[in-house]
């Protein structure tokens, strides 16, 4: 039994604590800023409803079972004779109908096409699957070519029919079922609302012109978040513990958690896992504006981080000066010779030289430019890195202030 301990194991592992945490979140999402708090809420709802999603009434674990069977069955079908292939594809069509065939029956259409042109359909699948583990450019081209050939066959054998039309959903499903570790199912209605909830506003297009690299990027980020969540990993492992009287050997291993990504996206819409999460459904122009502001927020946060790192170097260099040029320390001045620091007020030191004259010197300027050196034991010369940041002291302080002010206007877009 998948016990209640799993729900209790869920903890909100990430909280935004100051700017540095925001920067970590931006990096966590691979440069695309998404709403991590919403993602964690979705995870919690999925974990809480895990038993229900997989009980005898709902059995959402069927996705793992279909993936396990699909590739061997498809390879057998593609290796079969021209007279056998349509019947074997029909068996796969029946098994996958809940994932692929909607009212237009795209997979059934391929069965029908195989009855007329078996080798054409065979080659279509072979070429599509050959690109399953390739780069996004090759994969995008393979999906487009597969769709184009489907449309040609439809026009040839069923002109004007609304049935048997393949689309990006059906073709990405074939790819996913064949090689889930390198692919994702694209189902527009579920994907769009999920993207809005986690505030992924990159535009992946529509119709036959879906940009797979954009959609896969979102799914990759979801998979990364799953892999970073001990509670989600523990919950997912429960699927293989025979909790519902199902042999876990019938499940695909889902090494990269791509099946789980689709299950999460699908279940959110189907079972209301967005409940208690307030989010906007912005239109395209609004999404573009929000995305631009998020990207600017990331850039400004990086600039602030760099400014703060340089400021920390400045602080370290100034602390070094405090140690090397303290009151009572002997020094050498390029013009006035040897002397001793007798007083200090901020960055100004007063030095009494051997001839009895006293001079007030700007410590940071004098030290950074090598005008004075310390007689302190083991002192050779100021490290070059310290020398450079001290020379830029005013500019560094101004840069931090400027970066903080600029980032503050966009900080909300990283929250």
C-alpha positions, 0 to 999 in steps of 0.5 A: 500500500502506498502509505500516508508517510509519502504525503508526510514526506513532502516538505516545501524544500525551497523558499525564496530568501533574498536575492541570492535565492532568486538567482539560484532559482533562475539557474535551477530552471536553466535560464527560463524563469518559472514559478517554483512555488506553484511547481511545489504546490502541484507536486504536493497535490499530485502526492496527496492524490497519488492513491486516487490517480492509480486506484482501480477506477482510474489506473493512470499507471497504464501509461507506464504499461503501454510504454513497456509494450509499445516498442517491441510491438512496433518493431515486430510490426515494422519487421513484418511482411506487407500483408501483416503490417496493418493488422499488427499496427491495428493491435498497437492502435487498440492498445494506445487508443486512450493516448493517441486516438481521439475522435479523428482517429489518427493512428487508425488512419495509419492502419488504413494507409498501411492497408493501401501502402504498407511500405510507405507507412513502414518507412515513415515510422522507421524515419521518424524513430531514427530521429528519436534520440537525435538533436532537436533540429533533426527531430523537428524535421522528422516530425514535420516530414511524417505529418506531411506524408500523413496529409498526403496519404489522407488526401489520396485515400480519404479526401475531404474526411475529418477522420484519420488526421494526424497532428503534432500530438499524435506524432510526438506520442509515437516518438514518446512511446518508442523512446520515452527517455528522449521525447515528450508527448505534446497535448496542447490543451493540457500543456498550455494551462500547465505552462500558465500555472508555472509561468512558462511563457515561451511561445511554442506555436500551434497547429503543425508548427509547434516548436518542439525545442521550446516545449521540450525545454519546459518539459526538461525543466519539469523533469529536473524539478522532479529529480530534485524533489525527494518527495516526488521521487519517493512517490514515483518509486511507490508505483513499482511497489505493487501497491495496486495488485499490479505486477511492477514488471509490467511498468517501463522504468522511466529512467528520465521521468518523462512518463511522469512529466506527462502524467503530471501535466495530464493529471493536473487538468483532468483531476483538478490538481491546480486547485488552491493555486491562483494564476493568470491565463494571460494572452499571447502579448501579455505572455510575451511582455511578462517573459521579457520582464522575467528575462530582464530580471534574470539579467539584472540579478546576474549584474547585481550578483557580479557587482556584489562579488566585486564589492566583496573583493573590495571589502576584503582588500580594505580589511587587508589595508586595515591590517597592514597599515594600522597605527604604529606601523612603519611605512616607506613613502616614495617621496618622504622616506620612512615614517610611522603611522601615528593616527588614522581617521577613516581612510586618512592616515597621519604619518610622522616621518624621520625628519619630524614632519607630519603628513596626512595621506589618503590611505587607499590611494597611496597604497593602491598606487604603490606610493606607500609600502608597509614595514610589517613583517612578511609584507612584500607588496599589495596583491595586484587584485587588491590594488585594482579593486581599491583603485575602483572603490568609488565606481564599485560602490556606485555599481552596487547601488545602481544594480540594487536599484535596477533589480528592485524594479524587476525582483517580483518577476523572479519570485 
